């Protein structure tokens, strides 16, 4: 299930107190001393050494004399030197020297006076260990990695006895494989295979990771041969990050789609796997804030009588580890149980064992599961344990939960216990939270202390102000766990130290007429405070792109053009003004568009605008201005990420925006449009520029459930549809848009066609996307129950061009998009599909296609007649590219 909650938000990381333990690394003098030394390396460079593949290697003091490899520069560096690495792919493994900063993302023109001009998206620096059996980067103490992509290694970063900072990096596609082989069946010598840390391995170190993505890494341990006699250890831990006896701070990070896997080939062996996303061992201390831990999986490959123990697909905290977690999403993680025998599968989202202690606040743990392979024989399954779809607590573990939502998690019905939380530890405290998983939300085993207060809990768990009523989530089937209007969770919490919720909204908001009207504001239950504008979910704040060290790239100017008029819009005032200033703004965007003429500019303050608008040629729209009670905001205080300007179709039929030529669309969020084509933006014969915008949860659909002789349905362009148009898109995001076609119950022929989950182009349309992020978009087609023919076609999970124009993609990322078709006669095509496609500095990863009966395998990445590709990564589950001419 795709979870629509995003965490890139403005807020403050809060440390909660809990009797008996503390993980506030900010108050630890030793940790702070380490941070100060790292900052000294960053802020006071002694000299700069340059690396460029085109350099002549004559000393590295300029771009022209740059070293051609990173290791050459590292070997000449001394304490507090900075190494600047020009864009490109460097096929090497690098061993750091102490007190060095290694920076990527340079075009080869920067100098010490204009470091801010560095752009890691436009000029990615990739270090590829080329599948060597060694780390991409071997760390050294007081070193900084900034703006790099690490791939192709045994692990991305290996830290042992060091202090390091990692910021603005991508750690992707590394594989830590450990194997043991017995030469014969009678061999009883110990067989040990332990793989720990696919993305990052950290032992006895201090590590600070910020603004970084850890994606698609693997830990695999395998044992082959031998018998059940002797020592047999097969253990995989920390597909994304493994920590042992270390202090680790993780902030603003996306840890996604990492895996752990244990494989054995002989009966009665034991497979073990812990923490596909994060695994903590020994006395590790974690401080995790504003991160996503999503879509991880743990797996075993074993025969019928092998024992498997898998724990914590998202996070695992064991031994004496301690963690403080705030504003985190743990969603869509899965433990796969297949052919188990006397096995245990514990904690689909989070597992806490040993004497580990975890404090978690303002967080969402949803749609995690322990999935039982339906082919597993029941006589074997009945001997196994399936516990805690969301959380598992065992041993003397302790968990403190405040203002969290635990929902939609699942454990198998066959001896499955605790779809939400299975508690067999020392203590579990729940406050201001929602635990709602349909059945067996909390199961307790043992005599540990369980306390709950001011919460909604499905089941019979009692406590002060504990309710057992449906919390009324917005759209839980779509992963939307915001509480809806009339939810009992509104204004039902108690005093909290949390100033901000999961999405960065201020806590303790009192909305007259909603919830309990009390003398003072009261915090809501759950991870997300009820939005003040009504029962509309706020749009997600912006998701970082893979290499996203912040730079000072200017946005297009919003200065009014002399001779033309400026119009102002703010929803914060009860009535409309004349729209000529922030003191007297229009309340709706539509009013400003009606009054405008070619050459005018419309400025829109933050807020939710439930309307559909038709643009006028030559009129520019800018959003992202701070709102105030007096109306509008100051033009100099503009930040579309913090001050979100949301134009929504409210799920009513029709495009949210109809385009016009010579328009600039800047800093706007277009959400929840519904149409047959182009639910967010519909363009015909126009030229438009879109900058710094978000298109979110827009959907085109056609559904025919009762056809006659023929059922035919087609939909396309979940976010945007363009015919004979020219579109320029930059620094924008397309998240969770969808094109759906469904045909059922026709007598003879059923045909379902869904094209362009995010964008559909037709005719002579041309599109160029620069520095744009496409995630979780889907084209879904299903035709079934026809008497003679069922025909499904799903093309372009992200982008589909039906005509002859060019798709040009620069410095863009495609992740988690899908094209899914199901029928007896069908095909399902890739994520980007067109006649001519140009890719430059792009990354395709974790996208997928699926169909039911079509045997020839289409690509899951890119398909074109002509494809021109440079400096890009195409790395998907099946074929990544198909083209007649490349």
C-alpha positions in Angstrom: 0.0 0.0 0.0 1.2 3.5 -0.9 1.3 5.7 2.1 0.6 9.3 1.4 2.1 10.9 4.5 5.3 12.9 3.9 7.6 14.3 6.6 9.7 17.0 5.0 8.5 19.7 7.2 9.4 22.7 9.4 9.5 21.8 13.1 11.6 21.4 16.2 13.0 18.1 17.4 11.8 17.5 20.9 13.4 15.3 23.5 11.0 13.7 25.9 11.8 12.7 29.4 11.1 9.2 30.6 11.9 7.9 34.0 14.9 5.6 33.9 16.6 6.5 30.6 17.6 9.4 28.4 18.7 9.6 24.8 19.1 13.4 24.5 22.4 13.4 22.6 22.2 17.2 22.5 22.9 17.2 26.2 25.8 14.8 26.0 29.1 16.7 26.3 31.1 14.1 24.5 28.6 14.1 21.6 28.5 17.9 21.4 32.3 18.0 21.4 32.3 15.6 18.4 29.8 17.9 16.6 32.0 20.9 17.3 35.0 19.3 15.8 33.1 18.2 12.7 31.8 21.8 12.3 35.4 23.0 12.5 36.4 20.8 9.6 33.5 22.2 7.6 33.8 25.8 8.4 37.6 26.3 8.4 39.1 24.7 5.4 42.9 24.9 5.3 43.1 24.3 1.5 41.0 23.0 -1.4 42.1 20.0 -3.4 40.3 19.5 -6.7 39.2 16.2 -8.4 38.0 16.0 -12.0 38.1 13.2 -14.5 39.4 15.7 -17.1 42.2 17.0 -14.8 45.9 16.5 -15.6 46.8 15.3 -12.0 49.5 18.0 -11.6 48.9 18.8 -7.9 45.1 19.3 -7.7 45.2 23.0 -6.8 42.9 24.1 -9.6 40.2 22.4 -11.8 42.7 22.2 -14.6 45.4 20.4 -12.5 42.8 18.3 -10.6 43.5 14.7 -9.7 41.5 12.3 -11.9 40.6 10.0 -8.9 39.4 10.7 -5.4 41.8 8.4 -3.7 44.8 10.3 -5.3 43.5 13.5 -3.8 42.8 11.8 -0.4 46.3 10.5 -0.3 47.8 14.0 -0.6 45.3 15.7 1.8 46.1 16.7 5.3 44.1 17.7 8.3 41.2 20.2 7.6 41.6 20.1 3.8 38.5 20.1 1.6 38.3 17.9 -1.5 36.0 19.2 -4.2 34.8 16.5 -6.7 33.5 17.5 -10.0 30.4 15.8 -11.4 30.7 12.4 -13.0 31.0 8.7 -12.0 34.1 7.7 -10.2 34.6 3.9 -10.3 36.7 3.4 -7.2 36.5 2.6 -3.5 37.8 5.4 -1.3 39.5 5.2 2.1 39.2 8.5 3.9 42.0 10.3 5.8 41.2 12.0 9.2 39.8 15.5 9.4 38.8 15.8 5.8 35.7 17.1 4.1 34.7 15.4 0.8 32.2 17.4 -1.2 30.5 16.6 -4.5 28.1 18.3 -6.9 30.5 20.7 -8.7 30.3 21.7 -12.3 34.0 22.5 -12.5 33.6 26.3 -12.4 33.3 27.0 -8.7 36.0 28.6 -6.6 36.2 29.2 -2.8 34.2 32.4 -3.2 31.1 30.8 -4.7 30.7 27.5 -3.0 26.9 28.3 -2.7 26.7 28.0 -6.5 27.2 24.3 -6.2 24.2 22.3 -7.5 24.2 18.6 -6.5 21.1 17.8 -8.5 22.4 19.4 -11.8 25.9 18.0 -11.3 25.8 14.7 -9.4 29.0 13.1 -8.1 28.7 9.3 -8.1 31.2 7.1 -6.4 30.7 3.5 -7.7 32.7 0.7 -6.1 31.9 -1.3 -9.2 30.7 -4.3 -7.2 33.9 -4.7 -5.3 33.7 -6.7 -2.1 34.6 -3.6 -0.1 32.8 -0.4 1.1 32.4 2.5 -1.3 33.7 4.8 1.5 35.8 3.6 4.5 35.4 6.3 7.1 38.0 8.1 9.2 37.5 10.2 12.3 36.2 13.8 12.0 35.4 13.5 8.3 32.4 15.0 6.4 30.7 13.6 3.3 28.5 16.2 1.5 26.6 15.9 -1.8 27.7 12.4 -2.9 26.0 9.3 -4.3 27.5 6.1 -3.0 26.7 2.9 -4.9 28.0 -0.5 -5.9 29.8 -1.4 -2.8 29.6 -4.1 -0.1 28.3 -1.2 2.0 28.0 2.4 1.1 29.8 3.8 4.2 31.8 1.7 6.7 32.5 3.4 10.1 34.5 1.9 12.9 36.0 3.9 15.8 35.3 7.2 14.0 33.4 10.4 14.2 31.7 11.4 10.9 28.9 13.5 9.4 27.0 12.6 6.2 24.8 15.3 4.7 23.0 15.7 1.4 24.0 12.3 0.1 22.4 9.3 -1.6 23.4 5.8 -0.5 21.8 3.4 -3.0 22.2 0.0 -4.5 24.9 -1.4 -2.2 24.9 -5.2 -1.3 26.5 -6.7 1.7 26.7 -10.4 1.0 28.3 -12.9 3.4 28.3 -16.6 2.7 29.6 -19.9 4.2 30.0 -23.1 2.3 30.5 -26.6 3.7 32.5 -28.8 1.3 30.5 -31.9 2.1 27.3 -33.0 3.8 29.2 -34.6 6.6 31.2 -31.5 7.4 30.4 -30.4 11.0 32.8 -27.4 11.2 31.1 -24.1 12.2 29.3 -22.3 9.4 28.8 -18.6 10.1 27.5 -16.0 7.7 26.8 -12.5 9.2 25.9 -9.5 7.0 25.4 -6.2 8.8 24.8 -2.8 7.2 24.0 -2.6 3.5 23.8 1.2 3.3 25.8 2.2 6.4 27.7 0.0 8.9 28.6 1.8 12.1 30.5 0.3 15.0 31.8 2.1 18.1 31.4 5.4 16.4 29.6 8.7 16.4 27.6 9.4 13.3 25.4 12.3 12.2 23.3 11.7 9.1 21.1 14.5 7.7 19.2 15.3 4.5 20.3 12.0 3.1 18.5 9.1 1.2 19.4 5.5 2.0 17.6 3.5 -0.7 17.6 0.0 -2.1 20.5 -1.5 -0.2 20.7 -5.2 0.7 22.1 -7.4 3.4 22.2 -11.1 2.5 23.6 -14.0 4.6 23.7 -17.5 3.1 24.9 -20.9 4.1 25.3 -23.8 1.7 25.9 -27.4 2.3 26.7 -29.3 5.6 24.2 -30.7 8.0 22.4 -29.7 11.2 25.4 -30.7 13.4 27.7 -28.0 14.6 27.4 -24.3 14.8 25.2 -22.8 12.1 24.7 -19.0 12.2 23.0 -17.1 9.3 22.2 -13.5 10.2 21.4 -10.4 8.2 20.8 -7.0 10.0 20.4 -3.4 9.0 19.7 -3.3 5.3 19.7 0.5 5.4 21.8 1.2 8.5 23.4 -1.0 11.1 24.7 0.5 14.4 26.6 -1.3 17.2 27.8 0.5 20.3 27.5 3.8 18.5 25.8 7.2 18.9 23.7 8.0 15.8 21.7 11.1 15.0 19.5 10.8 11.9 17.6 13.9 10.7 15.5 14.7 7.6 16.3 11.4 6.0 14.5 9.0 3.7 15.3 5.4 4.4 13.4 3.4 1.9 13.2 0.0 0.2 16.2 -1.7 1.8 16.1 -5.4 2.3 17.6 -8.1 4.5 17.6 -11.8 3.4 18.9 -15.0 5.0 19.3 -18.1 2.8 20.1 -21.7 3.8 20.1 -24.9 1.9 20.0 -27.6 4.5 17.3 -28.7 6.9 17.1 -27.6 10.5 19.3 -24.6 9.9 18.3 -21.2 11.4 17.8 -18.0 9.4 17.8 -14.7 11.3 17.1 -11.2 10.1 16.7 -7.9 12.0 15.8 -4.4 10.9 15.7 -4.1 7.1 15.6 -0.3 7.5 17.6 0.3 10.7 19.1 -2.1 13.2 20.6 -1.1 16.6 22.8 -3.5 18.6 24.9 -3.3 21.7 24.7 0.0 23.6 23.8 2.1 20.6 22.0 5.4 21.1 19.7 6.8 18.4 18.2 10.2 18.0 15.9 10.1 14.9 13.8 13.1 13.8 11.7 13.9 10.7 12.5 10.7 8.8 10.7 8.2 6.7 11.3 4.5 7.2 9.2 2.9 4.5 8.7 -0.1 2.2 11.3 -2.4 3.7 11.2 -6.2 3.6 12.7 -9.1 5.4 12.8 -12.5 3.8 14.2 -16.0 4.0 14.9 -18.6 1.4 14.7 -22.0 3.1 13.3 -25.4 2.8 10.4 -26.9 4.8 12.2 -27.7 8.0 14.4 -24.7 8.5 13.9 -22.2 11.4 13.4 -18.6 10.6 13.5 -15.7 13.1 12.7 -12.3 11.5 12.2 -9.1 13.5 11.4 -5.5 12.7 11.1 -5.0 9.0 11.3 -1.2 9.5 13.4 -0.8 12.6 15.0 -3.2 15.1 16.4 -2.1 18.5 18.0 -4.9 20.5 20.4 -5.5 23.3 20.9 -2.3 25.4 20.2 0.2 22.6 18.2 3.3 23.3 16.2 5.5 20.8 14.3 8.8 20.8 12.1 9.2 17.8 10.0 12.2 16.7 8.0 13.0 13.6 8.8 9.7 11.9 6.8 7.6 9.4 7.2 3.8 9.6 4.9 2.6 6.9 4.6 -0.1 4.3 7.2 -2.4 5.8 6.8 -6.2 5.5 8.1 -9.4 7.0 7.6 -12.3 4.5 7.1 -15.7 6.2 7.4 -18.6 3.9 7.8 -22.3 4.6 8.5 -21.7 8.3 9.1 -24.3 10.9 9.1 -23.5 14.6 9.8 -19.9 13.6 9.0 -16.4 14.8 8.1 -13.3 12.8 7.9 -10.3 15.1 7.2 -6.6 14.5 6.3 -5.8 10.9 7.0 -2.1 11.6 9.3 -1.9 14.7 10.7 -4.6 17.0 12.2 -3.8 20.4 14.0 -6.6 22.3 16.5 -7.3 25.0 16.7 -4.4 27.4 16.3 -1.8 24.6 14.3 1.4 25.3 12.4 3.5 22.8 10.5 6.8 23.1 8.5 7.7 20.0 6.3 10.8 19.5 4.3 12.5 16.7 4.9 9.5 14.5 2.9 7.3 12.2 3.3 3.5 12.2 0.9 2.2 9.6 0.3 -0.4 6.9 3.1 -2.7 8.1 2.5 -6.4 8.0 3.7 -9.9 8.7 2.8 -11.6 5.5 2.3 -15.4 5.4 3.0 -17.1 2.1 -0.3 -18.8 1.2 1.7 -21.9 0.1 3.0 -22.5 3.6 1.6 -25.8 4.9 -0.8 -25.4 7.8 0.8 -28.2 9.8 4.0 -26.3 9.8 2.5 -22.8 10.3 0.7 -23.8 13.4 4.0 -24.2 15.2 5.0 -20.6 14.5 4.6 -17.1 16.0 3.3 -14.1 14.1 3.3 -11.2 16.5 3.0 -7.5 16.2 2.1 -6.2 12.8 3.0 -2.7 14.0 5.2 -3.1 17.1 6.7 -6.0 18.9 8.1 -5.7 22.5 10.0 -8.6 24.0 12.4 -9.3 26.9 12.8 -6.4 29.2 12.1 -3.8 26.4 10.4 -0.5 27.3 8.4 1.7 25.0 7.0 5.2 25.6 4.5 6.4 23.0 3.0 9.9 22.8 0.9 11.4 20.1 1.3 8.6 17.7 -1.0 6.8 15.3 -0.7 3.0 14.9 -3.1 1.9 12.3 -3.7 -0.4 9.4 -1.0 -2.9 10.5 -1.6 -6.6 10.0 -0.4 -10.0 11.3 -1.7 -13.4 10.0 -4.9 -14.8 11.3 -3.2 -18.1 11.8 -1.9 -17.8 15.3 -1.3 -14.1 14.6 -1.3 -11.9 17.7 -1.4 -8.2 18.0 -2.0 -6.6 14.6 -1.1 -3.3 16.2 1.2 -4.0 19.2 2.3 -7.2 20.7 3.6 -6.5 24.2 5.8 -9.0 26.1 8.3 -6.6 27.5 8.9 -4.7 30.7 6.7 -1.6 30.2 4.5 0.1 27.6 3.1 3.6 28.1 0.6 5.1 25.6 -0.6 8.7 25.8 -2.5 10.9 23.3 -2.3 8.2 20.7 -4.5 6.2 18.4 -4.0 2.4 18.1 -6.6 1.1 15.6 -6.0 -1.9 13.5 -9.4 -3.6 13.2 -8.7 -6.6 15.4 -6.3 -7.3 18.3 -4.8 -3.9 18.3 -2.9 -4.6 21.5 -2.1 -8.1 22.8 -0.3 -8.5 26.1 1.7 -11.6 27.1 3.5 -11.7 30.4 3.4 -9.4 33.4 4.9 -6.2 32.1 3.4 -2.9 33.0 1.0 -1.5 30.5 -0.6 1.9 30.9 -2.7 3.9 28.5 -4.4 7.3 28.9 -6.1 9.9 26.7 -6.0 7.6 23.7 -8.3 5.7 21.3 -7.6 2.0 21.3 -9.4 -0.7 19.5 -10.1 -3.6 21.9 -10.5 -3.7 25.7 -7.4 -2.0 27.0 -8.5 0.5 29.6 -7.1 3.6 31.3 -7.8 7.3 32.0 -9.8 8.9 29.2 -9.3 5.9 26.9 -11.9 5.6 24.2 -12.9 2.6 22.1 -14.6 4.4 19.3 -13.7 4.6 15.6 -11.2 7.5 15.2 -12.6 8.3 11.8 -9.5 8.6 9.6 -9.8 10.5 6.3 -8.9 7.7 3.8 -7.2 4.8 5.6 -7.5 2.6 2.5 -5.3 5.1 0.7 -2.8 5.5 3.5 -4.3 8.8 4.7 -4.5 8.6 8.5 -5.4 12.2 9.2 -8.4 12.4 11.5 -11.6 13.6 9.9 -14.3 16.1 11.0 -16.3 14.7 13.9 -13.5 12.4 15.1 -13.5 11.9 18.9 -9.7 12.3 18.7 -10.1 16.1 18.3 -9.4 18.1 21.5 -9.3 14.9 23.5 -5.6 14.7 24.5 -3.8 15.9 27.5 -0.9 18.3 28.1 2.1 17.4 25.9 5.7 18.5 25.4 5.2 18.2 21.6 4.9 21.6 20.0 4.5 20.2 16.5 2.7 17.3 14.9 4.0 14.8 12.3 3.5 17.3 9.5 5.0 20.3 11.3 1.7 21.9 12.3 1.4 23.6 15.6 -0.2 21.5 18.4 -3.1 22.6 20.6 -5.2 24.3 17.9 -8.7 25.1 18.9 -11.3 25.3 16.1 -14.6 26.8 17.2 -17.4 24.3 16.6 -15.0 21.4 16.0 -14.3 18.9 18.8 -14.6 20.0 22.4 -15.1 23.8 22.8 -12.9 24.2 25.9 -11.6 27.4 27.7 -8.1 26.8 26.2 -6.8 24.8 23.2 -6.2 21.1 23.8 -4.0 18.8 21.8 -5.6 16.1 19.6 -5.0 12.4 19.9 -2.8 10.8 17.2 0.2 11.9 15.1 -1.5 14.6 13.1 -3.4 17.6 14.5 -6.8 18.3 12.9 -6.2 21.0 10.2 -7.6 24.4 11.0 -9.1 25.0 7.5 -11.6 22.1 7.7 -11.4 18.4 7.0 -9.0 18.7 4.1 -5.6 17.1 4.7 -2.7 19.4 4.3 -0.5 18.6 1.4 2.8 16.9 2.1 5.8 19.1 2.5 8.4 18.7 -0.2 10.3 15.5 -0.6 14.1 15.9 -1.0 15.6 14.7 -4.3 18.5 12.2 -4.1 21.3 14.6 -3.7 19.9 17.6 -2.0 22.4 19.6 -0.2 20.6 23.0 -0.1 21.9 25.6 -2.5 21.0 29.1 -3.1 19.4 28.6 -6.5 17.1 31.6 -7.1 13.4 31.1 -8.0 11.9 33.0 -10.9 11.3 36.6 -9.9 7.9 37.6 -8.5 8.6 41.3 -8.9 5.6 43.0 -10.5 6.3 44.1 -14.1 6.1 47.9 -14.6 2.9 48.9 -16.6 1.0 45.8 -15.5 -1.1 45.1 -12.5 -0.6 43.0 -9.4 -3.4 41.1 -7.7 -3.4 39.7 -4.2 -5.2 36.7 -2.8 -5.6 35.4 0.8 -8.1 33.1 2.4 -7.4 34.4 5.9 -10.0 37.2 5.7 -13.8 36.6 6.0 -14.7 38.7 3.0 -13.1 39.7 -0.3 -11.5 43.0 -0.8 -10.6 44.7 -4.1 -7.5 42.5 -4.5 -5.2 45.4 -5.1 -3.0 45.0 -2.0 -2.3 42.5 0.9 -4.4 44.7 3.1 -7.5 44.1 0.9 -7.0 40.8 -1.0 -9.4 38.6 -2.8 -10.5 35.5 -0.9 -10.4 33.2 -4.0 -7.9 32.7 -6.8 -10.8 32.7 -9.3 -11.7 36.3 -8.5 -8.1 37.4 -9.2 -8.0 35.5 -12.5 -11.3 37.0 -13.7 -9.9 40.6 -13.0 -6.5 39.9 -14.5 -5.3 40.6 -18.0 -2.2 39.5 -20.0 1.0 40.7 -18.3 -0.5 40.8 -14.8 0.8 38.9 -11.8 -1.3 37.2 -9.0 0.2 36.7 -5.5 -1.4 34.0 -3.3 -0.8 33.6 0.4 -0.7 30.3 2.2 -4.0 28.5 2.8 -6.4 26.0 1.2 -8.4 27.2 -1.8 -11.2 24.8 -2.7 -11.9 25.9 -6.3 -11.3 25.1 -9.9 -9.7 27.8 -12.1 -9.2 28.6 -15.8 -6.1 30.6 -16.4 -5.7 33.6 -18.7 -3.0 33.9 -21.3 0.0 35.9 -20.1 -1.0 35.9 -16.4 1.6 34.6 -13.8 0.6 33.0 -10.4 2.9 32.9 -7.4 2.1 31.1 -4.1 3.9 30.5 -0.9 3.5 33.8 1.0 2.9 34.0 4.7 -0.6 34.7 5.8 -1.7 37.0 8.6 -4.9 38.1 10.3 -4.7 41.4 8.5 -4.6 39.7 5.2 -1.8 38.3 3.0 1.8 38.5 3.8 5.0 40.3 2.8 6.4 39.6 -0.6 9.9 39.2 0.8 8.7 36.4 3.2 8.0 33.7 0.6 8.6 30.0 1.2 6.3 27.6 -0.7 7.4 24.7 1.4 6.5 26.2 4.8 3.7 28.5 3.6 1.8 26.1 1.5 -0.7 27.5 -1.1 -3.0 24.6 -1.8 -5.5 24.7 -4.7 -7.8 21.6 -4.4 -10.6 20.2 -6.5 -12.1 18.7 -3.3 -12.5 15.4 -5.2 -15.2 17.0 -7.4 -15.1 16.1 -11.1 -13.2 18.4 -13.4 -9.5 19.6 -13.6 -8.3 21.8 -10.8 -6.6 24.1 -13.3 -7.2 24.7 -17.0 -4.0 26.1 -18.6 -3.4 29.0 -20.9 -0.4 30.1 -22.9 2.5 32.2 -21.6 1.7 31.5 -17.9 4.1 30.9 -15.1 2.8 28.7 -12.3 5.1 29.0 -9.3 5.0 27.8 -5.7 1.6 26.1 -5.8 0.2 22.8 -4.6 -2.4 21.2 -6.8 -4.2 18.4 -4.9 -7.2 16.1 -5.1 -8.4 16.8 -8.6 -10.7 14.3 -10.3 -11.3 14.0 -14.0 -11.1 11.6 -17.0 -8.0 13.4 -18.3 -5.7 15.8 -16.5 -7.2 16.1 -13.0 -4.6 18.6 -11.8 -3.9 20.6 -14.9 -5.5 20.3 -18.4 -3.6 21.9 -21.3 -4.6 22.3 -24.9 -2.6 24.3 -27.5 -0.7 26.2 -24.8 2.8 27.0 -23.6 3.3 27.0 -19.8 6.1 27.1 -17.2 5.7 25.3 -13.9 8.3 25.9 -11.2 8.5 24.7 -7.5 5.0 23.1 -7.5 3.6 20.0 -6.0 1.0 17.8 -7.7 -0.5 15.4 -5.1 -3.2 12.8 -5.0 -4.8 13.9 -8.3 -6.7 11.0 -10.0 -8.3 10.3 -13.4 -10.6 7.4 -13.6 -13.2 5.6 -15.7 -15.2 2.8 -14.2 -17.8 0.6 -16.0 -19.3 -2.1 -13.8 -22.3 -2.9 -15.9 -21.5 -2.9 -19.6 -23.5 -4.4 -22.4 -21.9 -6.0 -25.4 -18.6 -4.0 -25.1 -17.2 -2.2 -22.0 -14.5 0.3 -22.9 -12.9 2.8 -20.5 -9.8 5.0 -20.9 -8.3 7.5 -18.5 -4.9 9.3 -18.6 -2.8 12.0 -17.0 -3.5 11.8 -13.2 -1.8 15.2 -12.6 -1.4 16.7 -16.1 -2.8 16.2 -19.6 -1.3 18.1 -22.5 -2.3 18.0 -26.1 -0.3 20.0 -28.7 1.3 21.9 -25.9 4.8 22.9 -24.7 5.4 22.4 -21.0 8.5 23.3 -19.0 8.6 22.0 -15.4 11.4 22.6 -12.9 12.1 21.9 -9.2 8.6 20.3 -8.8 7.2 17.1 -7.4 4.5 14.6 -8.6 3.4 12.4 -5.7 0.7 9.8 -5.5 -1.2 10.7 -8.7 -3.2 8.0 -10.4 -4.8 7.0 -13.7 -7.3 4.2 -13.3 -9.5 2.3 -15.8 -11.8 -0.5 -14.6 -14.2 -2.5 -16.6 -16.3 -5.4 -15.2 -19.5 -7.3 -15.9 -19.6 -6.7 -19.7 -21.1 -9.4 -21.8 -18.6 -9.8 -24.6 -15.5 -7.6 -24.7 -13.9 -5.6 -21.9 -11.2 -3.1 -22.5 -9.5 -0.9 -19.9 -6.7 1.6 -20.7 -4.9 3.7 -18.1 -2.0 5.8 -19.4 0.2 8.4 -17.7 -0.2 8.0 -13.9 1.3 11.5 -13.4 1.5 13.1 -16.9 -0.1 12.2 -20.3 1.0 14.0 -23.5 -0.6 13.8 -26.9 -0.2 15.2 -30.4 2.9 17.3 -30.9 3.3 18.1 -27.2 6.8 18.6 -25.8 7.9 18.4 -22.2 11.1 19.2 -20.3 11.4 18.3 -16.7 14.4 19.6 -14.8 15.2 18.8 -11.1 11.8 17.1 -10.7 10.7 14.2 -8.5 8.2 11.6 -9.4 7.1 9.2 -6.7 4.3 6.7 -6.0 2.4 7.6 -9.2 0.5 4.7 -10.8 -1.3 3.7 -14.0 -3.8 1.0 -13.1 -6.0 -0.9 -15.7 -8.2 -3.9 -15.0 -10.7 -5.6 -17.3 -12.4 -8.8 -16.2 -15.5 -10.9 -16.3 -15.9 -10.4 -20.1 -17.3 -13.5 -21.9 -14.8 -13.4 -24.8 -12.0 -10.9 -24.4 -10.5 -9.0 -21.5 -7.9 -6.4 -22.6 -6.0 -4.2 -20.1 -3.3 -1.7 -21.0 -1.3 0.3 -18.4 1.4 2.5 -19.8 3.6 5.2 -18.2 3.3 4.9 -14.5 4.8 8.4 -14.4 4.8 9.8 -17.9 3.3 8.6 -21.2 3.5 10.3 -24.6 0.9 9.1 -27.1 2.0 11.4 -29.9 5.3 12.3 -31.6 6.8 15.0 -29.3 10.0 14.8 -27.2 10.2 13.9 -23.5 13.4 15.5 -22.0 14.3 14.8 -18.4 17.2 16.5 -16.7 18.4 15.8 -13.1 15.1 14.1 -12.2 14.3 11.2 -10.1 11.7 8.4 -10.6 11.0 6.2 -7.6 8.2 3.9 -6.5 6.1 4.5 -9.6 4.1 1.6 -11.1 2.2 0.5 -14.2 -0.2 -2.3 -13.3 -2.6 -4.2 -15.6 -4.7 -7.3 -15.1 -6.7 -9.3 -17.6 -6.4 -12.4 -19.9 -5.1 -10.4 -22.8 -2.9 -7.5 -21.8 0.3 -5.7 -21.5 1.8 -3.4 -18.9 4.4 -0.9 -19.9 7.1 1.2 -18.2 7.3 4.2 -16.1 8.3 6.7 -18.9 7.1 5.8 -22.4 7.3 7.8 -25.5 8.5 8.1 -29.1 11.7 10.1 -28.3 13.1 10.4 -24.8 16.2 12.3 -23.6 17.6 11.5 -20.2 20.4 13.5 -18.6 21.6 13.0 -15.0 18.4 11.0 -14.0 17.8 8.2 -11.6 15.2 5.4 -12.0 14.9 3.1 -9.0 12.3 1.0 -7.3 9.7 1.4 -10.0 7.7 -1.6 -11.0 5.2 -3.1 -13.5 2.8 -5.9 -12.9 0.5 -8.0 -15.0 -1.2 -11.3 -14.6 -0.9 -13.3 -17.8 1.4 -11.6 -20.3 4.6 -13.5 -20.6 7.0 -11.2 -22.6 8.5 -8.9 -20.1 8.3 -5.2 -20.8 10.7 -2.8 -19.1 9.9 -1.2 -15.8 12.0 1.9 -16.4 12.0 3.6 -19.9 10.6 2.6 -23.3 11.1 4.6 -26.4 11.7 4.3 -30.2 14.8 6.6 -29.7 16.5 7.1 -26.3 19.4 9.4 -25.6 20.9 8.8 -22.2 23.8 10.3 -20.3 25.0 10.3 -16.7 22.0 8.4 -15.5 21.1 5.4 -13.4 18.3 3.0 -14.5 18.1 0.3 -11.9 14.7 -1.3 -11.6 13.4 -4.8 -10.7 13.1 -6.0 -14.3 14.4 -4.6 -17.6 15.2 -1.0 -17.1 15.3 0.1 -20.8 13.9 -0.9 -24.1 14.5 1.2 -27.3 15.0 0.6 -31.0 17.8 3.2 -31.1 19.9 4.1 -28.0 
